[in-house]
Amino acid sequence: MEHERNTPGPSGPATRRIVAWILILALVLGLPLSYLIGMAQMPGGAEILIALLVVGLLVGGVTVWLHRRTRD
């Protein structure tokens, strides 16, 4: 079709899914990240950010582990 040939964008469904997740994460994390950057400039803010980062990494790691383990 003429329209599909002239429309730039990701070619495969996996690429489209990755692009969609990147856009969703950018929108969802934009406001909290700006808030956290402001908090880091306050006294004691760096320790809070480090704790949040560690918790986020742990939750993400467990999520990936569970996803791989239960995938069948």
mmCIF file of the N, C-alpha and C atoms, coordinates in Angstrom:
data_MODEL
# 
_entry.id   MODEL 
# 
loop_
_atom_site.group_PDB 
_atom_site.id 
_atom_site.type_symbol 
_atom_site.label_atom_id 
_atom_site.label_alt_id 
_atom_site.label_comp_id 
_atom_site.label_asym_id 
_atom_site.label_entity_id 
_atom_site.label_seq_id 
_atom_site.pdbx_PDB_ins_code 
_atom_site.Cartn_x 
_atom_site.Cartn_y 
_atom_site.Cartn_z 
_atom_site.occupancy 
_atom_site.B_iso_or_equiv 
_atom_site.pdbx_formal_charge 
_atom_site.auth_seq_id 
_atom_site.auth_comp_id 
_atom_site.auth_asym_id 
_atom_site.auth_atom_id 
_atom_site.pdbx_PDB_model_num 
ATOM 1   N N  . MET A 1 1  ? 0.836  -1.188  0.000  1.00 0.00 ? 1  MET A N  1 
ATOM 2   C CA . MET A 1 1  ? 0.000  0.000   0.000  1.00 0.00 ? 1  MET A CA 1 
ATOM 3   C C  . MET A 1 1  ? 0.878  1.247   0.000  1.00 0.00 ? 1  MET A C  1 
ATOM 4   N N  . GLU A 1 2  ? 0.358  2.269   -0.590 1.00 0.00 ? 2  GLU A N  1 
ATOM 5   C CA . GLU A 1 2  ? 1.091  3.535   -0.684 1.00 0.00 ? 2  GLU A CA 1 
ATOM 6   C C  . GLU A 1 2  ? 1.343  4.128   0.704  1.00 0.00 ? 2  GLU A C  1 
ATOM 7   N N  . HIS A 1 3  ? 0.326  4.084   1.547  1.00 0.00 ? 3  HIS A N  1 
ATOM 8   C CA . HIS A 1 3  ? 0.439  4.697   2.871  1.00 0.00 ? 3  HIS A CA 1 
ATOM 9   C C  . HIS A 1 3  ? 1.490  3.988   3.727  1.00 0.00 ? 3  HIS A C  1 
ATOM 10  N N  . GLU A 1 4  ? 1.540  2.685   3.691  1.00 0.00 ? 4  GLU A N  1 
ATOM 11  C CA . GLU A 1 4  ? 2.488  1.938   4.518  1.00 0.00 ? 4  GLU A CA 1 
ATOM 12  C C  . GLU A 1 4  ? 3.930  2.167   4.071  1.00 0.00 ? 4  GLU A C  1 
ATOM 13  N N  . ARG A 1 5  ? 4.142  2.315   2.791  1.00 0.00 ? 5  ARG A N  1 
ATOM 14  C CA . ARG A 1 5  ? 5.506  2.534   2.296  1.00 0.00 ? 5  ARG A CA 1 
ATOM 15  C C  . ARG A 1 5  ? 6.048  3.888   2.714  1.00 0.00 ? 5  ARG A C  1 
ATOM 16  N N  . ASN A 1 6  ? 5.196  4.888   2.773  1.00 0.00 ? 6  ASN A N  1 
ATOM 17  C CA . ASN A 1 6  ? 5.649  6.247   3.059  1.00 0.00 ? 6  ASN A CA 1 
ATOM 18  C C  . ASN A 1 6  ? 5.630  6.587   4.540  1.00 0.00 ? 6  ASN A C  1 
ATOM 19  N N  . THR A 1 7  ? 5.185  5.691   5.371  1.00 0.00 ? 7  THR A N  1 
ATOM 20  C CA . THR A 1 7  ? 5.105  5.961   6.803  1.00 0.00 ? 7  THR A CA 1 
ATOM 21  C C  . THR A 1 7  ? 6.365  5.441   7.488  1.00 0.00 ? 7  THR A C  1 
ATOM 22  N N  . PRO A 1 8  ? 7.197  6.354   8.006  1.00 0.00 ? 8  PRO A N  1 
ATOM 23  C CA . PRO A 1 8  ? 8.394  5.879   8.707  1.00 0.00 ? 8  PRO A CA 1 
ATOM 24  C C  . PRO A 1 8  ? 8.022  5.306   10.070 1.00 0.00 ? 8  PRO A C  1 
ATOM 25  N N  . GLY A 1 9  ? 8.801  4.360   10.527 1.00 0.00 ? 9  GLY A N  1 
ATOM 26  C CA . GLY A 1 9  ? 8.549  3.785   11.839 1.00 0.00 ? 9  GLY A CA 1 
ATOM 27  C C  . GLY A 1 9  ? 9.227  2.446   11.964 1.00 0.00 ? 9  GLY A C  1 
ATOM 28  N N  . PRO A 1 10 ? 9.134  1.853   13.139 1.00 0.00 ? 10 PRO A N  1 
ATOM 29  C CA . PRO A 1 10 ? 9.752  0.548   13.364 1.00 0.00 ? 10 PRO A CA 1 
ATOM 30  C C  . PRO A 1 10 ? 9.159  -0.500  12.434 1.00 0.00 ? 10 PRO A C  1 
ATOM 31  N N  . SER A 1 11 ? 9.987  -1.432  12.017 1.00 0.00 ? 11 SER A N  1 
ATOM 32  C CA . SER A 1 11 ? 9.536  -2.402  11.019 1.00 0.00 ? 11 SER A CA 1 
ATOM 33  C C  . SER A 1 11 ? 8.839  -3.613  11.623 1.00 0.00 ? 11 SER A C  1 
ATOM 34  N N  . GLY A 1 12 ? 9.365  -4.175  12.683 1.00 0.00 ? 12 GLY A N  1 
ATOM 35  C CA . GLY A 1 12 ? 8.801  -5.412  13.222 1.00 0.00 ? 12 GLY A CA 1 
ATOM 36  C C  . GLY A 1 12 ? 7.990  -5.187  14.474 1.00 0.00 ? 12 GLY A C  1 
ATOM 37  N N  . PRO A 1 13 ? 7.150  -6.174  14.844 1.00 0.00 ? 13 PRO A N  1 
ATOM 38  C CA . PRO A 1 13 ? 6.342  -6.040  16.052 1.00 0.00 ? 13 PRO A CA 1 
ATOM 39  C C  . PRO A 1 13 ? 7.182  -5.954  17.322 1.00 0.00 ? 13 PRO A C  1 
ATOM 40  N N  . ALA A 1 14 ? 8.311  -6.656  17.368 1.00 0.00 ? 14 ALA A N  1 
ATOM 41  C CA . ALA A 1 14 ? 9.158  -6.588  18.565 1.00 0.00 ? 14 ALA A CA 1 
ATOM 42  C C  . ALA A 1 14 ? 9.746  -5.193  18.719 1.00 0.00 ? 14 ALA A C  1 
ATOM 43  N N  . THR A 1 15 ? 10.151 -4.596  17.613 1.00 0.00 ? 15 THR A N  1 
ATOM 44  C CA . THR A 1 15 ? 10.704 -3.241  17.664 1.00 0.00 ? 15 THR A CA 1 
ATOM 45  C C  . THR A 1 15 ? 9.631  -2.252  18.086 1.00 0.00 ? 15 THR A C  1 
ATOM 46  N N  . ARG A 1 16 ? 8.430  -2.427  17.575 1.00 0.00 ? 16 ARG A N  1 
ATOM 47  C CA . ARG A 1 16 ? 7.331  -1.534  17.967 1.00 0.00 ? 16 ARG A CA 1 
ATOM 48  C C  . ARG A 1 16 ? 7.044  -1.644  19.458 1.00 0.00 ? 16 ARG A C  1 
ATOM 49  N N  . ARG A 1 17 ? 7.110  -2.869  19.981 1.00 0.00 ? 17 ARG A N  1 
ATOM 50  C CA . ARG A 1 17 ? 6.859  -3.080  21.403 1.00 0.00 ? 17 ARG A CA 1 
ATOM 51  C C  . ARG A 1 17 ? 7.925  -2.383  22.244 1.00 0.00 ? 17 ARG A C  1 
ATOM 52  N N  . ILE A 1 18 ? 9.178  -2.474  21.819 1.00 0.00 ? 18 ILE A N  1 
ATOM 53  C CA . ILE A 1 18 ? 10.269 -1.830  22.550 1.00 0.00 ? 18 ILE A CA 1 
ATOM 54  C C  . ILE A 1 18 ? 10.102 -0.319  22.524 1.00 0.00 ? 18 ILE A C  1 
ATOM 55  N N  . VAL A 1 19 ? 9.786  0.227   21.361 1.00 0.00 ? 19 VAL A N  1 
ATOM 56  C CA . VAL A 1 19 ? 9.584  1.673   21.243 1.00 0.00 ? 19 VAL A CA 1 
ATOM 57  C C  . VAL A 1 19 ? 8.414  2.107   22.114 1.00 0.00 ? 19 VAL A C  1 
ATOM 58  N N  . ALA A 1 20 ? 7.334  1.335   22.128 1.00 0.00 ? 20 ALA A N  1 
ATOM 59  C CA . ALA A 1 20 ? 6.177  1.677   22.955 1.00 0.00 ? 20 ALA A CA 1 
ATOM 60  C C  . ALA A 1 20 ? 6.545  1.681   24.435 1.00 0.00 ? 20 ALA A C  1 
ATOM 61  N N  . TRP A 1 21 ? 7.300  0.675   24.884 1.00 0.00 ? 21 TRP A N  1 
ATOM 62  C CA . TRP A 1 21 ? 7.701  0.628   26.295 1.00 0.00 ? 21 TRP A CA 1 
ATOM 63  C C  . TRP A 1 21 ? 8.614  1.793   26.651 1.00 0.00 ? 21 TRP A C  1 
ATOM 64  N N  . ILE A 1 22 ? 9.510  2.166   25.755 1.00 0.00 ? 22 ILE A N  1 
ATOM 65  C CA . ILE A 1 22 ? 10.393 3.303   26.024 1.00 0.00 ? 22 ILE A CA 1 
ATOM 66  C C  . ILE A 1 22 ? 9.579  4.579   26.169 1.00 0.00 ? 22 ILE A C  1 
ATOM 67  N N  . LEU A 1 23 ? 8.600  4.782   25.293 1.00 0.00 ? 23 LEU A N  1 
ATOM 68  C CA . LEU A 1 23 ? 7.765  5.978   25.389 1.00 0.00 ? 23 LEU A CA 1 
ATOM 69  C C  . LEU A 1 23 ? 6.917  5.971   26.654 1.00 0.00 ? 23 LEU A C  1 
ATOM 70  N N  . ILE A 1 24 ? 6.356  4.818   27.006 1.00 0.00 ? 24 ILE A N  1 
ATOM 71  C CA . ILE A 1 24 ? 5.552  4.725   28.229 1.00 0.00 ? 24 ILE A CA 1 
ATOM 72  C C  . ILE A 1 24 ? 6.409  5.021   29.453 1.00 0.00 ? 24 ILE A C  1 
ATOM 73  N N  . LEU A 1 25 ? 7.599  4.427   29.512 1.00 0.00 ? 25 LEU A N  1 
ATOM 74  C CA . LEU A 1 25 ? 8.478  4.664   30.658 1.00 0.00 ? 25 LEU A CA 1 
ATOM 75  C C  . LEU A 1 25 ? 8.919  6.118   30.734 1.00 0.00 ? 25 LEU A C  1 
ATOM 76  N N  . ALA A 1 26 ? 9.172  6.735   29.597 1.00 0.00 ? 26 ALA A N  1 
ATOM 77  C CA . ALA A 1 26 ? 9.566  8.143   29.598 1.00 0.00 ? 26 ALA A CA 1 
ATOM 78  C C  . ALA A 1 26 ? 8.447  9.010   30.160 1.00 0.00 ? 26 ALA A C  1 
ATOM 79  N N  . LEU A 1 27 ? 7.213  8.713   29.787 1.00 0.00 ? 27 LEU A N  1 
ATOM 80  C CA . LEU A 1 27 ? 6.090  9.495   30.299 1.00 0.00 ? 27 LEU A CA 1 
ATOM 81  C C  . LEU A 1 27 ? 5.846  9.240   31.783 1.00 0.00 ? 27 LEU A C  1 
ATOM 82  N N  . VAL A 1 28 ? 5.912  7.985   32.181 1.00 0.00 ? 28 VAL A N  1 
ATOM 83  C CA . VAL A 1 28 ? 5.612  7.633   33.571 1.00 0.00 ? 28 VAL A CA 1 
ATOM 84  C C  . VAL A 1 28 ? 6.708  8.103   34.518 1.00 0.00 ? 28 VAL A C  1 
ATOM 85  N N  . LEU A 1 29 ? 7.965  8.018   34.084 1.00 0.00 ? 29 LEU A N  1 
ATOM 86  C CA . LEU A 1 29 ? 9.074  8.349   34.972 1.00 0.00 ? 29 LEU A CA 1 
ATOM 87  C C  . LEU A 1 29 ? 9.488  9.814   34.912 1.00 0.00 ? 29 LEU A C  1 
ATOM 88  N N  . GLY A 1 30 ? 8.982  10.565  33.967 1.00 0.00 ? 30 GLY A N  1 
ATOM 89  C CA . GLY A 1 30 ? 9.400  11.956  33.819 1.00 0.00 ? 30 GLY A CA 1 
ATOM 90  C C  . GLY A 1 30 ? 9.140  12.796  35.056 1.00 0.00 ? 30 GLY A C  1 
ATOM 91  N N  . LEU A 1 31 ? 7.933  12.787  35.556 1.00 0.00 ? 31 LEU A N  1 
ATOM 92  C CA . LEU A 1 31 ? 7.584  13.596  36.722 1.00 0.00 ? 31 LEU A CA 1 
ATOM 93  C C  . LEU A 1 31 ? 8.256  13.099  37.999 1.00 0.00 ? 31 LEU A C  1 
ATOM 94  N N  . PRO A 1 32 ? 8.204  11.794  38.307 1.00 0.00 ? 32 PRO A N  1 
ATOM 95  C CA . PRO A 1 32 ? 8.885  11.345  39.524 1.00 0.00 ? 32 PRO A CA 1 
ATOM 96  C C  . PRO A 1 32 ? 10.388 11.611  39.502 1.00 0.00 ? 32 PRO A C  1 
ATOM 97  N N  . LEU A 1 33 ? 11.029 11.485  38.336 1.00 0.00 ? 33 LEU A N  1 
ATOM 98  C CA . LEU A 1 33 ? 12.467 11.737  38.276 1.00 0.00 ? 33 LEU A CA 1 
ATOM 99  C C  . LEU A 1 33 ? 12.782 13.196  38.540 1.00 0.00 ? 33 LEU A C  1 
ATOM 100 N N  . SER A 1 34 ? 11.966 14.104  38.022 1.00 0.00 ? 34 SER A N  1 
ATOM 101 C CA . SER A 1 34 ? 12.219 15.516  38.291 1.00 0.00 ? 34 SER A CA 1 
ATOM 102 C C  . SER A 1 34 ? 12.012 15.818  39.779 1.00 0.00 ? 34 SER A C  1 
ATOM 103 N N  . TYR A 1 35 ? 11.041 15.160  40.400 1.00 0.00 ? 35 TYR A N  1 
ATOM 104 C CA . TYR A 1 35 ? 10.822 15.322  41.837 1.00 0.00 ? 35 TYR A CA 1 
ATOM 105 C C  . TYR A 1 35 ? 12.010 14.778  42.627 1.00 0.00 ? 35 TYR A C  1 
ATOM 106 N N  . LEU A 1 36 ? 12.521 13.607  42.218 1.00 0.00 ? 36 LEU A N  1 
ATOM 107 C CA . LEU A 1 36 ? 13.654 13.006  42.921 1.00 0.00 ? 36 LEU A CA 1 
ATOM 108 C C  . LEU A 1 36 ? 14.922 13.834  42.760 1.00 0.00 ? 36 LEU A C  1 
ATOM 109 N N  . ILE A 1 37 ? 15.105 14.438  41.604 1.00 0.00 ? 37 ILE A N  1 
ATOM 110 C CA . ILE A 1 37 ? 16.272 15.300  41.407 1.00 0.00 ? 37 ILE A CA 1 
ATOM 111 C C  . ILE A 1 37 ? 16.192 16.495  42.344 1.00 0.00 ? 37 ILE A C  1 
ATOM 112 N N  . GLY A 1 38 ? 15.003 17.049  42.499 1.00 0.00 ? 38 GLY A N  1 
ATOM 113 C CA . GLY A 1 38 ? 14.826 18.149  43.444 1.00 0.00 ? 38 GLY A CA 1 
ATOM 114 C C  . GLY A 1 38 ? 15.050 17.696  44.874 1.00 0.00 ? 38 GLY A C  1 
ATOM 115 N N  . MET A 1 39 ? 14.617 16.482  45.207 1.00 0.00 ? 39 MET A N  1 
ATOM 116 C CA . MET A 1 39 ? 14.802 15.962  46.556 1.00 0.00 ? 39 MET A CA 1 
ATOM 117 C C  . MET A 1 39 ? 16.276 15.714  46.853 1.00 0.00 ? 39 MET A C  1 
ATOM 118 N N  . ALA A 1 40 ? 17.045 15.328  45.841 1.00 0.00 ? 40 ALA A N  1 
ATOM 119 C CA . ALA A 1 40 ? 18.462 15.029  46.047 1.00 0.00 ? 40 ALA A CA 1 
ATOM 120 C C  . ALA A 1 40 ? 19.236 16.263  46.466 1.00 0.00 ? 40 ALA A C  1 
ATOM 121 N N  . GLN A 1 41 ? 18.728 17.428  46.138 1.00 0.00 ? 41 GLN A N  1 
ATOM 122 C CA . GLN A 1 41 ? 19.421 18.660  46.491 1.00 0.00 ? 41 GLN A CA 1 
ATOM 123 C C  . GLN A 1 41 ? 19.144 19.078  47.930 1.00 0.00 ? 41 GLN A C  1 
ATOM 124 N N  . MET A 1 42 ? 18.186 18.432  48.585 1.00 0.00 ? 42 MET A N  1 
ATOM 125 C CA . MET A 1 42 ? 17.888 18.737  49.983 1.00 0.00 ? 42 MET A CA 1 
ATOM 126 C C  . MET A 1 42 ? 18.857 17.981  50.885 1.00 0.00 ? 42 MET A C  1 
ATOM 127 N N  . PRO A 1 43 ? 19.032 18.427  52.130 1.00 0.00 ? 43 PRO A N  1 
ATOM 128 C CA . PRO A 1 43 ? 19.891 17.680  53.056 1.00 0.00 ? 43 PRO A CA 1 
ATOM 129 C C  . PRO A 1 43 ? 19.318 16.282  53.318 1.00 0.00 ? 43 PRO A C  1 
ATOM 130 N N  . GLY A 1 44 ? 20.149 15.268  53.181 1.00 0.00 ? 44 GLY A N  1 
ATOM 131 C CA . GLY A 1 44 ? 19.716 13.892  53.391 1.00 0.00 ? 44 GLY A CA 1 
ATOM 132 C C  . GLY A 1 44 ? 19.007 13.286  52.198 1.00 0.00 ? 44 GLY A C  1 
ATOM 133 N N  . GLY A 1 45 ? 18.863 14.031  51.143 1.00 0.00 ? 45 GLY A N  1 
ATOM 134 C CA . GLY A 1 45 ? 18.145 13.533  49.968 1.00 0.00 ? 45 GLY A CA 1 
ATOM 135 C C  . GLY A 1 45 ? 18.897 12.457  49.220 1.00 0.00 ? 45 GLY A C  1 
ATOM 136 N N  . ALA A 1 46 ? 20.221 12.532  49.226 1.00 0.00 ? 46 ALA A N  1 
ATOM 137 C CA . ALA A 1 46 ? 21.018 11.544  48.492 1.00 0.00 ? 46 ALA A CA 1 
ATOM 138 C C  . ALA A 1 46 ? 20.830 10.148  49.082 1.00 0.00 ? 46 ALA A C  1 
ATOM 139 N N  . GLU A 1 47 ? 20.764 10.046  50.402 1.00 0.00 ? 47 GLU A N  1 
ATOM 140 C CA . GLU A 1 47 ? 20.578 8.745   51.036 1.00 0.00 ? 47 GLU A CA 1 
ATOM 141 C C  . GLU A 1 47 ? 19.217 8.153   50.682 1.00 0.00 ? 47 GLU A C  1 
ATOM 142 N N  . ILE A 1 48 ? 18.201 9.008   50.619 1.00 0.00 ? 48 ILE A N  1 
ATOM 143 C CA . ILE A 1 48 ? 16.866 8.542   50.252 1.00 0.00 ? 48 ILE A CA 1 
ATOM 144 C C  . ILE A 1 48 ? 16.872 8.021   48.817 1.00 0.00 ? 48 ILE A C  1 
ATOM 145 N N  . LEU A 1 49 ? 17.546 8.749   47.926 1.00 0.00 ? 49 LEU A N  1 
ATOM 146 C CA . LEU A 1 49 ? 17.607 8.319   46.529 1.00 0.00 ? 49 LEU A CA 1 
ATOM 147 C C  . LEU A 1 49 ? 18.348 7.000   46.373 1.00 0.00 ? 49 LEU A C  1 
ATOM 148 N N  . ILE A 1 50 ? 19.415 6.823   47.123 1.00 0.00 ? 50 ILE A N  1 
ATOM 149 C CA . ILE A 1 50 ? 20.160 5.560   47.058 1.00 0.00 ? 50 ILE A CA 1 
ATOM 150 C C  . ILE A 1 50 ? 19.279 4.408   47.538 1.00 0.00 ? 50 ILE A C  1 
ATOM 151 N N  . ALA A 1 51 ? 18.541 4.624   48.621 1.00 0.00 ? 51 ALA A N  1 
ATOM 152 C CA . ALA A 1 51 ? 17.646 3.580   49.128 1.00 0.00 ? 51 ALA A CA 1 
ATOM 153 C C  . ALA A 1 51 ? 16.560 3.249   48.107 1.00 0.00 ? 51 ALA A C  1 
ATOM 154 N N  . LEU A 1 52 ? 15.984 4.269   47.478 1.00 0.00 ? 52 LEU A N  1 
ATOM 155 C CA . LEU A 1 52 ? 14.959 4.029   46.461 1.00 0.00 ? 52 LEU A CA 1 
ATOM 156 C C  . LEU A 1 52 ? 15.530 3.289   45.259 1.00 0.00 ? 52 LEU A C  1 
ATOM 157 N N  . LEU A 1 53 ? 16.746 3.619   44.870 1.00 0.00 ? 53 LEU A N  1 
ATOM 158 C CA . LEU A 1 53 ? 17.393 2.946   43.749 1.00 0.00 ? 53 LEU A CA 1 
ATOM 159 C C  . LEU A 1 53 ? 17.635 1.472   44.061 1.00 0.00 ? 53 LEU A C  1 
ATOM 160 N N  . VAL A 1 54 ? 18.115 1.191   45.271 1.00 0.00 ? 54 VAL A N  1 
ATOM 161 C CA . VAL A 1 54 ? 18.368 -0.199  45.665 1.00 0.00 ? 54 VAL A CA 1 
ATOM 162 C C  . VAL A 1 54 ? 17.064 -0.990  45.687 1.00 0.00 ? 54 VAL A C  1 
ATOM 163 N N  . VAL A 1 55 ? 16.016 -0.415  46.255 1.00 0.00 ? 55 VAL A N  1 
ATOM 164 C CA . VAL A 1 55 ? 14.721 -1.103  46.303 1.00 0.00 ? 55 VAL A CA 1 
ATOM 165 C C  . VAL A 1 55 ? 14.192 -1.333  44.888 1.00 0.00 ? 55 VAL A C  1 
ATOM 166 N N  . GLY A 1 56 ? 14.309 -0.329  44.028 1.00 0.00 ? 56 GLY A N  1 
ATOM 167 C CA . GLY A 1 56 ? 13.855 -0.483  42.645 1.00 0.00 ? 56 GLY A CA 1 
ATOM 168 C C  . GLY A 1 56 ? 14.603 -1.569  41.906 1.00 0.00 ? 56 GLY A C  1 
ATOM 169 N N  . LEU A 1 57 ? 15.915 -1.637  42.108 1.00 0.00 ? 57 LEU A N  1 
ATOM 170 C CA . LEU A 1 57 ? 16.707 -2.685  41.462 1.00 0.00 ? 57 LEU A CA 1 
ATOM 171 C C  . LEU A 1 57 ? 16.334 -4.069  41.982 1.00 0.00 ? 57 LEU A C  1 
ATOM 172 N N  . LEU A 1 58 ? 16.094 -4.172  43.284 1.00 0.00 ? 58 LEU A N  1 
ATOM 173 C CA . LEU A 1 58 ? 15.692 -5.461  43.849 1.00 0.00 ? 58 LEU A CA 1 
ATOM 174 C C  . LEU A 1 58 ? 14.334 -5.908  43.313 1.00 0.00 ? 58 LEU A C  1 
ATOM 175 N N  . VAL A 1 59 ? 13.381 -4.992  43.281 1.00 0.00 ? 59 VAL A N  1 
ATOM 176 C CA . VAL A 1 59 ? 12.051 -5.332  42.768 1.00 0.00 ? 59 VAL A CA 1 
ATOM 177 C C  . VAL A 1 59 ? 12.135 -5.706  41.291 1.00 0.00 ? 59 VAL A C  1 
ATOM 178 N N  . GLY A 1 60 ? 12.899 -4.949  40.520 1.00 0.00 ? 60 GLY A N  1 
ATOM 179 C CA . GLY A 1 60 ? 13.067 -5.273  39.105 1.00 0.00 ? 60 GLY A CA 1 
ATOM 180 C C  . GLY A 1 60 ? 13.732 -6.618  38.900 1.00 0.00 ? 60 GLY A C  1 
ATOM 181 N N  . GLY A 1 61 ? 14.749 -6.908  39.690 1.00 0.00 ? 61 GLY A N  1 
ATOM 182 C CA . GLY A 1 61 ? 15.433 -8.192  39.583 1.00 0.00 ? 61 GLY A CA 1 
ATOM 183 C C  . GLY A 1 61 ? 14.530 -9.357  39.920 1.00 0.00 ? 61 GLY A C  1 
ATOM 184 N N  . VAL A 1 62 ? 13.754 -9.222  40.976 1.00 0.00 ? 62 VAL A N  1 
ATOM 185 C CA . VAL A 1 62 ? 12.823 -10.291 41.359 1.00 0.00 ? 62 VAL A CA 1 
ATOM 186 C C  . VAL A 1 62 ? 11.749 -10.460 40.285 1.00 0.00 ? 62 VAL A C  1 
ATOM 187 N N  . THR A 1 63 ? 11.289 -9.356  39.717 1.00 0.00 ? 63 THR A N  1 
ATOM 188 C CA . THR A 1 63 ? 10.278 -9.429  38.662 1.00 0.00 ? 63 THR A CA 1 
ATOM 189 C C  . THR A 1 63 ? 10.804 -10.175 37.446 1.00 0.00 ? 63 THR A C  1 
ATOM 190 N N  . VAL A 1 64 ? 12.010 -9.848  37.016 1.00 0.00 ? 64 VAL A N  1 
ATOM 191 C CA . VAL A 1 64 ? 12.608 -10.537 35.865 1.00 0.00 ? 64 VAL A CA 1 
ATOM 192 C C  . VAL A 1 64 ? 12.820 -12.012 36.181 1.00 0.00 ? 64 VAL A C  1 
ATOM 193 N N  . TRP A 1 65 ? 13.310 -12.300 37.378 1.00 0.00 ? 65 TRP A N  1 
ATOM 194 C CA . TRP A 1 65 ? 13.548 -13.689 37.774 1.00 0.00 ? 65 TRP A CA 1 
ATOM 195 C C  . TRP A 1 65 ? 12.245 -14.487 37.776 1.00 0.00 ? 65 TRP A C  1 
ATOM 196 N N  . LEU A 1 66 ? 11.184 -13.909 38.369 1.00 0.00 ? 66 LEU A N  1 
ATOM 197 C CA . LEU A 1 66 ? 9.897  -14.606 38.402 1.00 0.00 ? 66 LEU A CA 1 
ATOM 198 C C  . LEU A 1 66 ? 9.323  -14.778 37.000 1.00 0.00 ? 66 LEU A C  1 
ATOM 199 N N  . HIS A 1 67 ? 9.490  -13.771 36.163 1.00 0.00 ? 67 HIS A N  1 
ATOM 200 C CA . HIS A 1 67 ? 8.972  -13.862 34.795 1.00 0.00 ? 67 HIS A CA 1 
ATOM 201 C C  . HIS A 1 67 ? 9.660  -14.994 34.032 1.00 0.00 ? 67 HIS A C  1 
ATOM 202 N N  . ARG A 1 68 ? 10.960 -15.088 34.175 1.00 0.00 ? 68 ARG A N  1 
ATOM 203 C CA . ARG A 1 68 ? 11.692 -16.150 33.476 1.00 0.00 ? 68 ARG A CA 1 
ATOM 204 C C  . ARG A 1 68 ? 11.370 -17.527 34.053 1.00 0.00 ? 68 ARG A C  1 
ATOM 205 N N  . ARG A 1 69 ? 11.172 -17.576 35.352 1.00 0.00 ? 69 ARG A N  1 
ATOM 206 C CA . ARG A 1 69 ? 10.916 -18.866 35.993 1.00 0.00 ? 69 ARG A CA 1 
ATOM 207 C C  . ARG A 1 69 ? 9.518  -19.397 35.678 1.00 0.00 ? 69 ARG A C  1 
ATOM 208 N N  . THR A 1 70 ? 8.543  -18.496 35.583 1.00 0.00 ? 70 THR A N  1 
ATOM 209 C CA . THR A 1 70 ? 7.161  -18.929 35.365 1.00 0.00 ? 70 THR A CA 1 
ATOM 210 C C  . THR A 1 70 ? 6.776  -18.943 33.897 1.00 0.00 ? 70 THR A C  1 
ATOM 211 N N  . ARG A 1 71 ? 7.666  -18.540 33.023 1.00 0.00 ? 71 ARG A N  1 
ATOM 212 C CA . ARG A 1 71 ? 7.360  -18.502 31.584 1.00 0.00 ? 71 ARG A CA 1 
ATOM 213 C C  . ARG A 1 71 ? 7.374  -19.926 31.030 1.00 0.00 ? 71 ARG A C  1 
ATOM 214 N N  . ASP A 1 72 ? 6.276  -20.359 30.505 1.00 0.00 ? 72 ASP A N  1 
ATOM 215 C CA . ASP A 1 72 ? 6.179  -21.686 29.865 1.00 0.00 ? 72 ASP A CA 1 
ATOM 216 C C  . ASP A 1 72 ? 4.987  -21.795 28.993 1.00 0.00 ? 72 ASP A C  1 
# 
